[in-house]
Amino acid sequence: MEKDIDSLIKKALQVRYDSIICPPKEEIWNRIIKKLRKKRRQELLKRLRPAFVACALIAVVSWTMIHYPSPVMALASKIIKSIEVITGNTFKIHTKVVSDDNEKGNDYSFGRNIDDPRIGEAQEKIHFMVLIPQFIPDGFKLDNVDVLNKDIHKEVVTFLYIKSKGEDRSECFEIMQENRPGGADDMLNIQKNADTKIEHIEMNGIQCTLVSYDKNQNKLLWNSDGVGYKIDGNVSKEEIIKIAELMK
């Protein structure tokens, strides 16, 4: 009896198996290829989506900076972090510098008595008030003052401070001040490495970007009253912040 049942089950399974129609192998292969292509497209879109988002954010910020410059700095500081991640070894700081085009008259000293004649001469050649550091780290002295004033729409003053050690002049830092009347976009590329640290700090109510390469190699950037400022060189984090805070 059991043998008869087994035989019937076997025949039933054989009939069912024989009735199955298998698609041609070419059709099966085409289906597999389509599924693989679809999966690859989905993976590619996942990888590219952050880049698309970053490009869209940059475009929005650029348009907003042109039409609504005053409230945009807080938004720009948030987007900086996204750009840092996406670009890998290089990040970009995108800022909007807006200045007042009101005529300041002919008093290019701005009513100040400037002790260092090099700074005084530089101030006479440009149309914005140069801030003078009131704190300089021990051992550093002003070595050179450079002025770029061929274009009134992009005047730059640079102070170079050097720490003298006999023949060794390797320790130095630079203060750069750049005026852009009428407003202008500024895109700055900064090379990153494994030890680079980026901080967004507030100094005297102004948002600043601090880039630290090691303990005594730092860069500080900020904008105020239509002027872009940068301090860069062989100074500690505490010293570079103090230099900036006491500039006037």
C-alpha positions in Angstrom: 0.0 0.0 0.0 2.8 2.4 1.0 4.6 1.6 -2.3 1.5 2.5 -4.3 1.2 5.9 -2.5 4.9 6.7 -3.1 4.5 5.7 -6.7 1.4 8.0 -7.1 3.3 10.9 -5.5 6.2 10.4 -7.7 4.1 10.3 -10.8 2.2 13.5 -9.7 5.5 15.4 -9.1 6.9 14.2 -12.4 3.8 15.4 -14.3 4.0 18.8 -12.6 7.7 19.1 -13.3 7.2 18.2 -17.0 4.4 20.8 -17.2 6.8 23.6 -16.1 7.9 25.8 -19.1 11.4 27.2 -18.6 12.1 30.5 -20.4 15.0 30.5 -22.8 18.5 31.0 -21.3 18.9 34.3 -23.3 15.8 35.7 -21.6 17.0 34.7 -18.1 20.4 36.3 -18.8 18.9 39.5 -20.0 16.8 39.7 -16.8 20.0 39.3 -14.7 21.8 42.0 -16.6 18.9 44.4 -16.2 18.8 43.8 -12.4 22.6 44.4 -12.1 22.4 47.6 -14.1 19.6 48.9 -12.0 21.5 48.1 -8.8 24.6 49.9 -10.1 22.6 53.0 -11.0 21.1 53.1 -7.5 24.5 52.8 -5.9 25.9 55.5 -8.1 23.1 57.9 -7.2 23.7 57.2 -3.5 27.4 58.2 -3.9 26.6 61.3 -6.0 23.7 62.6 -4.0 25.9 64.5 -1.4 27.8 66.2 -4.2 24.5 67.3 -5.8 23.2 68.6 -2.5 26.5 70.5 -1.9 26.4 72.1 -5.4 22.8 73.2 -4.8 23.6 74.7 -1.4 26.5 76.6 -2.8 24.3 78.0 -5.6 21.6 79.0 -3.2 24.1 80.7 -0.8 25.8 82.5 -3.7 22.4 83.9 -4.9 21.4 84.8 -1.4 24.6 86.6 -0.7 24.1 88.7 -3.8 20.5 89.7 -3.0 20.4 89.5 0.8 24.0 89.9 2.2 23.3 90.9 5.8 21.8 87.6 7.3 23.7 85.2 5.2 26.9 84.7 7.3 25.3 82.3 9.8 24.1 80.1 7.0 27.4 80.2 5.2 29.2 79.0 8.4 27.0 76.0 8.5 27.6 75.0 4.9 31.4 75.2 5.3 31.3 71.9 7.2 29.5 70.1 4.4 32.1 71.4 1.9 34.9 70.2 4.0 33.6 66.6 4.0 32.8 66.5 0.3 36.0 67.9 -1.0 38.4 65.6 1.0 41.9 67.1 1.1 40.8 70.7 0.2 38.0 72.8 1.6 36.6 76.1 0.5 35.5 79.1 2.6 32.9 81.0 0.7 32.2 84.5 2.2 30.5 87.7 1.1 32.3 90.9 2.0 30.0 93.9 1.9 31.3 97.4 2.5 29.8 100.9 2.8 30.5 103.0 -0.2 30.1 106.3 1.7 33.0 108.7 1.0 35.3 108.9 4.0 36.8 112.2 3.0 40.5 112.8 2.6 41.7 112.0 6.2 43.3 108.6 5.4 44.8 108.5 8.9 41.3 108.5 10.3 42.3 110.9 13.1 45.0 108.6 14.5 48.7 109.2 15.3 50.4 106.1 13.9 53.8 105.5 15.6 55.4 103.3 12.9 56.1 105.4 9.8 55.8 102.3 7.6 52.2 101.7 8.7 51.5 105.4 8.5 52.7 105.5 4.8 50.6 102.5 4.0 47.5 104.1 5.5 48.0 107.2 3.4 47.9 105.1 0.2 44.6 103.4 0.8 40.9 104.3 1.4 40.0 102.1 4.4 41.2 102.2 8.0 44.0 99.7 8.6 43.7 98.0 11.9 47.0 98.0 13.9 47.8 95.1 16.3 48.2 96.2 19.9 49.6 92.8 20.9 52.6 91.1 19.3 54.0 87.8 20.7 57.4 87.9 22.4 60.4 88.0 20.0 58.4 89.1 16.9 59.1 92.5 15.2 57.5 94.1 12.2 59.8 93.4 9.2 57.9 94.7 6.2 54.7 96.5 5.2 53.3 95.8 1.7 50.6 97.8 -0.1 48.6 96.7 -3.2 46.5 99.7 -4.3 46.5 99.8 -8.1 42.8 99.0 -8.0 40.7 101.0 -5.6 38.2 98.1 -5.6 40.7 95.7 -4.2 43.2 97.3 -1.8 45.4 95.0 0.3 47.8 95.8 3.1 50.1 93.1 4.5 52.2 93.3 7.7 55.0 90.7 8.0 56.4 89.9 11.5 59.6 87.9 12.0 61.1 86.4 15.0 64.9 86.9 14.7 67.2 84.1 15.7 70.6 85.0 14.3 70.6 83.8 10.7 67.3 81.8 11.2 64.3 83.8 10.0 61.9 80.8 9.7 59.5 81.9 12.5 57.1 84.5 11.2 53.4 85.5 10.8 51.5 87.7 8.5 48.5 90.0 8.9 46.6 90.7 5.7 43.8 93.2 5.4 41.8 93.5 2.2 39.1 96.1 1.3 36.5 95.4 -1.4 34.2 98.4 -1.9 30.7 97.5 -3.1 30.9 93.9 -2.0 32.5 90.9 -3.6 32.5 87.1 -3.3 35.6 85.6 -1.9 36.5 81.9 -2.4 39.5 80.6 -0.5 41.1 77.2 -0.9 43.0 75.8 2.0 45.0 72.5 1.8 44.2 70.0 4.5 46.2 67.2 5.9 45.7 64.6 8.7 46.5 67.1 11.5 44.4 70.0 10.2 41.7 71.1 12.5 39.0 73.6 11.6 37.0 75.6 14.2 34.3 78.2 13.9 34.7 80.7 16.8 33.1 84.0 17.8 35.5 86.9 18.5 34.1 90.3 19.6 30.7 89.3 18.2 32.2 88.3 14.8 32.2 84.8 13.3 35.7 83.6 12.6 37.3 80.5 11.0 40.4 79.1 12.8 42.5 76.6 10.9 45.2 74.8 13.0 47.9 72.7 11.4 49.8 72.1 14.6 50.3 73.7 18.0 52.2 76.7 16.6 51.0 76.9 13.0 47.6 78.6 12.7 45.4 80.7 10.4 42.6 82.9 11.5 40.1 84.5 9.0 37.1 86.9 9.5 35.3 89.8 7.9 34.2 93.1 9.5 32.8 96.3 8.1 33.6 95.4 4.5 37.2 94.3 5.1 38.5 90.8 5.0 41.2 89.9 7.6 43.7 87.0 7.7 46.4 86.2 10.3 48.7 83.3 9.3 51.9 81.9 10.7 54.0 80.5 13.5 51.9 81.5 16.4 49.8 79.5 18.9 46.0 79.4 18.9 45.9 81.6 22.0 48.3 84.1 20.5 46.6 84.4 17.1 43.2 85.0 18.8 44.7 87.7 21.1 46.4 89.4 18.2 43.0 89.6 16.4 41.0 90.7 19.4 43.4 93.6 20.1 43.6 95.0 16.6 42.3 98.6 16.3 
